[in-house]
């Protein structure tokens, strides 16, 4: 981008840097873990729900791949904090919305593989941001390191999604 960030005049994110952290900070880490696990399960359920409605095989395959991303997060959380089973009824997603709200809000953005990938980029970027902020806010090396590793996984998912998106553009 010519001129760098100073020359940018596009859309900007609004809100305080601490927005959303009230669900995590000051809480017992086990409850933060449970909330993180539930959000990962909810996002997996979101991807699987829209895969059931997808028209094409490529879209279905992509949504199932995205759902497997969430499996890796849930496995990491379970490995760190104990065995917890996947809740097929979980509806709260990483963005804080439930599945029905997500479908209502993003439904018109789910008609093509490109749109699905763009939405996945947004959701993974939000999760990356959340885990990064949690890592900075946590007291205790072990907890901060855990959140940093979750953020690193989200970064890897962003790279995978961006490569898929590059193939389409």
Residue pairs with C-beta under 8 A, 6 or more apart in sequence:
1 7
1 8
17 133
18 25
18 133
20 96
20 130
21 133
21 134
21 137
23 32
23 35
23 96
24 32
24 35
24 134
24 137
25 134
25 137
27 35
29 143
30 81
32 134
33 77
33 80
33 81
34 84
36 73
36 77
36 150
37 74
37 77
37 78
37 81
37 84
38 87
38 90
38 92
39 92
39 93
39 94
39 96
39 127
40 70
40 73
40 74
40 77
40 94
41 70
41 74
41 86
41 87
41 90
42 90
42 91
42 92
42 93
42 94
42 98
42 99
43 70
43 93
43 94
43 123
43 127
44 67
44 70
44 71
44 74
44 86
44 90
45 88
45 89
45 90
45 91
45 93
45 99
46 93
46 99
46 102
46 103
47 63
47 64
47 66
47 67
47 70
48 63
48 64
48 67
49 99
49 103
50 63
50 103
50 110
50 116
51 59
51 60
51 63
51 64
51 67
53 110
54 60
54 63
54 110
56 113
58 113
59 112
59 113
59 116
62 113
62 116
62 117
62 164
63 116
66 116
66 120
66 161
69 124
69 157
69 160
71 86
72 153
73 150
73 153
74 84
74 86
76 149
76 150
76 153
77 84
78 84
80 146
91 98
91 99
91 100
92 98
93 99
93 102
93 123
94 123
94 126
94 127
94 130
95 102
95 123
95 126
97 105
103 110
106 119
109 115
109 118
109 119
110 116
110 119
113 168
114 165
114 168
114 169
117 161
117 164
117 165
117 168
118 165
120 161
121 158
121 161
121 162
121 165
124 154
124 157
124 158
124 161
125 154
125 158
127 154
128 151
128 154
128 155
128 158
131 147
131 148
131 150
131 151
131 154
132 147
132 148
132 151
134 147
135 144
135 145
135 147
135 148
135 151
136 144
138 144
138 147
